[in-house]
Structures are given as structure tokens and as C-alpha cells.
Amino acid sequence: MGAPESNAGDDFHIWWAASRALKLIEPGARLRLVALEGLATVDDPDESYETVDVSEYIGGDRITTADAVILSQLKYSTRHPTTAWTAARLCKPRRRRNDDDRQATPRSVTADLAAAYRRILDDHGPDGAAKVRLALVSNQPADQLLVDAVAAAADWVRSRDGEELRRVDLGRALRSEHQHVVDTLAKAVGHDCAQESSATSLPGSTCRGKGRSADKHSRVRYGWVRPN
């Protein structure tokens, strides 16, 4: 990534964070806290949530008191603004450097968001994880196949309310192209998270919408935001 692209990405982070912060002073606002590069200090004293760019706390200033917590990762491109986010692209490991300038282990967007959810589940249990909404904020569009596949998976999960959910049953219920998308995302999420959500507790996307993925322990809401 060149300097102009990197600088534009930094500007986008600042703009998005500032736009969230301004909502704190809107009349009747339910947004209580905005945190950058992680969660609120009380929820993240060791600064362990490095994959979260912006956190928004709605209805409370910590996970235990909030009604919902939105964990967002931000992605901006000046060179390829029309390149869509496909399942393969969301799951492609990206090379990066640590703060000490050493090469870090490659990670994907999907794995990053799944890791944040996994840590929330470990630190705050099912009740805390149930409040989490995962979001990818980008100036690039969502691939329509990705949108349709995640929506189809979410619809299936909702239709099985109260029943035990297994990913193998989800796969049988989906069209083959949708199943391929879900399998791609699930593989990137990894075994640990897959065990927690036998259907699909993976960060997905619905363009300017919300979906829900769940098992008997928790519900994960996910969203895609493409600023104007």
C-alpha cells in the first residue's frame, strides 16, 4: 500500500470515528460511548482487541450495561473503490507489520472479526456476546452473491428458532453457490468459533442491512456499511 492510499485510509478512520462521536450529542441519543482501536477501557484493560477499529456502545458504557455493542473494522480504497468484497476476498490473509516493524502473521478480515467475537465470548460469556454486532465499514461494495448467501443462511437460522442448529443441515438447505460462500467464511472463522456456533457464527454482510446468525448459546448480528 502506497503513502497516498495509507493516508486516505487514516483520513477515513478519523472521519468515521468523528461521525460516530457526533452522535453522542444528538438529542435523545442512545449511543453512550465510542472507543477507538479496541473496546472501552473497562472491557479491554489490556488492549487485547487490536482487530477492532471502532466500538460503539448503545444504552450503556460497558458490555454489562449496554444494550448493544457494535465492533467495526474499517477498510478504504482510493485506487479500487468499485472492487467488491467477495467471500474469497474477505477470507484472504493479508500481510501486515507489528508495531516493532516485524512481519506479523497474515490474517483475513473474517478471521479478525471472528477473533474479536471469540474474545468477547471468552471474556463476557454468552450474555455479553449476544449484544455484539460485527460490522465492516468500507467505501467498496459487497458482492451480491455474498449478500444473498449470508441472507439465505440467516433466514434458515431464523426459521429454526429454538431448534438445535448444525452447519451440515444448513449446507443441505442452501443452494450450492450459497453453501460455497458459507463454507468459505466458516473456514476462515476457524475451528474454535465454529464449535461455538454450529450453524454459522461468522461475520457476514448485508448491504446497508442487518442479519442474524445464532446457535443455542448466542446470536451474532452482522452488518455492512458503505458510507455515501
C-alpha positions as MATLAB code, in Angstrom:
seq = 'MGAPESNAGDDFHIWWAASRALKLIEPGARLRLVALEGLATVDDPDESYETVDVSEYIGGDRITTADAVILSQLKYSTRHPTTAWTAARLCKPRRRRNDDDRQATPRSVTADLAAAYRRILDDHGPDGAAKVRLALVSNQPADQLLVDAVAAAADWVRSRDGEELRRVDLGRALRSEHQHVVDTLAKAVGHDCAQESSATSLPGSTCRGKGRSADKHSRVRYGWVRPN';
ca = [
       0.000    0.000    0.000;
       1.432    3.376   -1.027;
       1.525    6.546    1.072;
      -1.488    8.204   -0.629;
      -3.616    5.075   -0.098;
      -2.448    4.750    3.501;
      -3.106    8.423    4.239;
      -6.580    8.181    2.719;
      -7.253    5.165    4.923;
      -6.177    7.121    8.003;
      -8.408   10.027    6.993;
     -11.325    7.633    6.562;
     -10.757    6.209   10.043;
     -10.753    9.710   11.535;
     -13.827   10.776    9.577;
     -15.805    7.692   10.541;
     -14.827    7.878   14.217;
     -15.705   11.575   14.317;
     -19.091   10.931   12.696;
     -19.819    8.308   15.378;
     -18.691   10.640   18.174;
     -21.025   13.400   16.967;
     -23.943   11.043   17.513;
     -23.169   11.150   21.235;
     -24.565   14.677   21.442;
     -27.649   14.205   19.303;
     -30.917   14.806   21.200;
     -32.207   11.560   22.627;
     -29.085    9.658   21.574;
     -28.785    6.135   22.947;
     -25.133    5.928   21.964;
     -23.165    6.189   25.208;
     -19.528    5.656   24.282;
     -17.245    5.445   21.248;
     -13.853    3.750   21.587;
     -11.035    3.693   19.032;
      -8.614    0.825   18.406;
     -10.326   -1.592   20.750;
     -13.102   -1.580   23.333;
     -13.876    0.636   26.305;
     -11.043    0.556   28.852;
     -13.207   -1.214   31.411;
     -13.871   -4.018   28.898;
     -10.382   -4.059   27.385;
      -7.848   -3.078   30.086;
      -5.054   -5.000   28.371;
      -5.826   -3.562   24.918;
      -6.358   -7.058   23.543;
      -8.941   -6.210   20.883;
      -6.473   -4.945   18.302;
      -8.624   -6.075   15.366;
     -11.429   -3.660   16.291;
     -11.073   -0.179   14.777;
     -14.163    1.457   16.328;
     -16.509    0.301   19.097;
     -19.916    1.850   19.721;
     -21.774    1.248   22.982;
     -25.529    1.704   22.843;
     -27.546    2.076   26.041;
     -24.540    1.761   28.373;
     -20.815    2.459   28.624;
     -19.667   -1.129   29.122;
     -20.713   -4.526   27.844;
     -22.533   -5.452   31.057;
     -24.803   -2.375   30.906;
     -25.057   -1.792   27.140;
     -27.995   -2.986   25.066;
     -25.758   -3.457   22.036;
     -22.097   -3.065   21.111;
     -21.024   -2.531   17.504;
     -17.481   -3.654   16.699;
     -16.300   -2.278   13.366;
     -13.328   -2.780   11.128;
     -12.743   -0.042    8.541;
     -11.441   -0.515    5.004;
     -10.948    2.226    2.419;
      -9.528    2.210   -1.095;
      -8.758    5.181   -3.311;
      -7.450    3.071   -6.201;
     -10.198    0.443   -6.365;
     -13.409    1.905   -4.905;
     -15.625   -0.299   -7.096;
     -13.902   -3.590   -6.266;
     -16.467   -5.713   -4.450;
     -15.938   -7.594   -1.208;
     -16.406  -11.232   -2.141;
     -16.247  -14.132    0.304;
     -12.825  -15.063   -1.065;
     -11.532  -11.533   -0.578;
     -12.935  -11.275    2.949;
     -11.166  -14.523    3.799;
      -7.846  -13.838    2.085;
      -4.983  -13.491    4.606;
      -3.302  -10.093    4.445;
       0.303   -9.406    5.320;
       0.971   -6.672    7.855;
       3.632   -5.490   10.262;
       3.609   -5.253   14.041;
       4.326   -2.043   15.909;
       8.000   -3.096   16.096;
       8.002   -3.295   12.265;
       8.320   -7.090   12.232;
       6.193   -9.147    9.861;
       3.031  -10.304   11.623;
       1.103  -13.483   10.928;
      -1.202  -12.903    7.926;
      -4.876  -12.559    8.889;
      -8.108  -12.053    6.975;
     -10.938   -9.595    7.639;
     -13.215  -12.502    8.525;
     -10.675  -14.002   10.923;
     -10.129  -10.602   12.563;
     -13.820  -10.075   13.289;
     -14.269  -13.683   14.375;
     -11.345  -13.322   16.787;
     -12.974  -10.265   18.352;
     -16.224  -12.178   18.798;
     -14.395  -15.209   20.221;
     -12.659  -12.992   22.788;
     -15.935  -11.312   23.748;
     -17.424  -14.756   24.303;
     -14.449  -15.806   26.432;
     -14.318  -12.570   28.443;
     -18.026  -11.819   28.852;
     -19.847  -15.076   28.210;
     -22.931  -15.745   26.060;
     -24.883  -12.812   27.529;
     -22.172  -10.357   26.526;
     -21.640  -11.952   23.126;
     -25.383  -11.754   22.428;
     -25.100   -7.949   22.416;
     -22.345   -7.853   19.798;
     -22.827   -6.647   16.252;
     -19.906   -7.068   13.868;
     -19.517   -4.556   11.058;
     -17.265   -3.914    8.110;
     -17.291   -0.242    7.136;
     -15.990    0.301    3.607;
     -16.325    2.549    0.578;
     -16.298   -0.616   -1.533;
     -19.497   -2.555   -2.287;
     -20.489   -6.006   -1.114;
     -20.552   -8.755   -3.724;
     -24.183   -9.668   -4.431;
     -23.524  -13.400   -4.108;
     -22.050  -12.780   -0.661;
     -25.068  -10.715    0.355;
     -27.524  -13.308   -0.935;
     -25.691  -16.252    0.638;
     -25.471  -14.698    4.098;
     -29.101  -13.584    3.896;
     -30.159  -17.114    2.938;
     -28.166  -18.571    5.839;
     -29.661  -16.044    8.273;
     -33.181  -16.805    7.028;
     -32.597  -20.518    7.595;
     -31.310  -19.874   11.126;
     -34.354  -17.744   11.961;
     -36.694  -20.419   10.627;
     -35.170  -22.948   13.060;
     -35.791  -20.807   16.137;
     -35.370  -22.897   19.260;
     -34.020  -25.940   17.435;
     -30.507  -27.324   17.510;
     -28.501  -25.909   14.620;
     -25.899  -27.849   12.687;
     -23.878  -26.500    9.819;
     -24.346  -29.711    7.891;
     -28.117  -29.112    7.913;
     -27.589  -25.520    6.853;
     -25.475  -26.699    3.931;
     -28.187  -29.053    2.758;
     -30.776  -26.273    2.902;
     -28.753  -23.799    0.825;
     -28.201  -23.578   -2.890;
     -24.783  -24.887   -3.869;
     -23.341  -21.445   -4.633;
     -24.589  -20.122   -1.285;
     -23.194  -23.138    0.524;
     -19.785  -22.470   -1.041;
     -19.813  -18.899    0.284;
     -20.800  -20.002    3.800;
     -18.158  -22.758    3.776;
     -15.514  -20.230    2.723;
     -16.428  -17.884    5.556;
     -16.693  -20.697    8.103;
     -13.241  -21.989    7.179;
     -11.758  -18.529    7.748;
     -13.547  -18.231   11.100;
     -11.710  -21.304   12.321;
     -12.497  -24.356   14.403;
     -12.886  -22.650   17.791;
     -15.615  -20.264   16.694;
     -17.258  -22.911   14.553;
     -17.624  -25.070   17.639;
     -19.422  -22.237   19.439;
     -21.882  -21.741   16.628;
     -22.733  -24.958   14.875;
     -24.682  -23.106   12.216;
     -22.547  -20.103   11.310;
     -21.312  -17.536   13.811;
     -19.337  -15.733   11.193;
     -19.105  -12.092   10.247;
     -21.054  -11.643    7.055;
     -22.632   -8.754    5.270;
     -25.945   -7.434    4.147;
     -25.547   -4.223    2.219;
     -26.958   -1.468    4.439;
     -28.852   -4.097    6.357;
     -28.633   -6.406    9.321;
     -28.734  -10.128    9.664;
     -28.532  -12.624   12.443;
     -26.676  -15.863   12.928;
     -27.165  -17.988   16.002;
     -26.880  -21.202   17.898;
     -28.405  -22.204   21.216;
     -25.808  -20.154   23.111;
     -25.569  -16.862   21.289;
     -26.668  -14.577   18.497;
     -24.287  -12.667   16.284;
     -25.537   -9.713   14.314;
     -23.552   -8.517   11.394;
     -23.759   -5.565    9.068;
     -22.224   -3.863    6.102;
     -21.958   -0.102    5.978;
     -20.984    1.721    2.820;
     -20.844    5.479    3.579;
     -22.121    7.864    0.940;
];
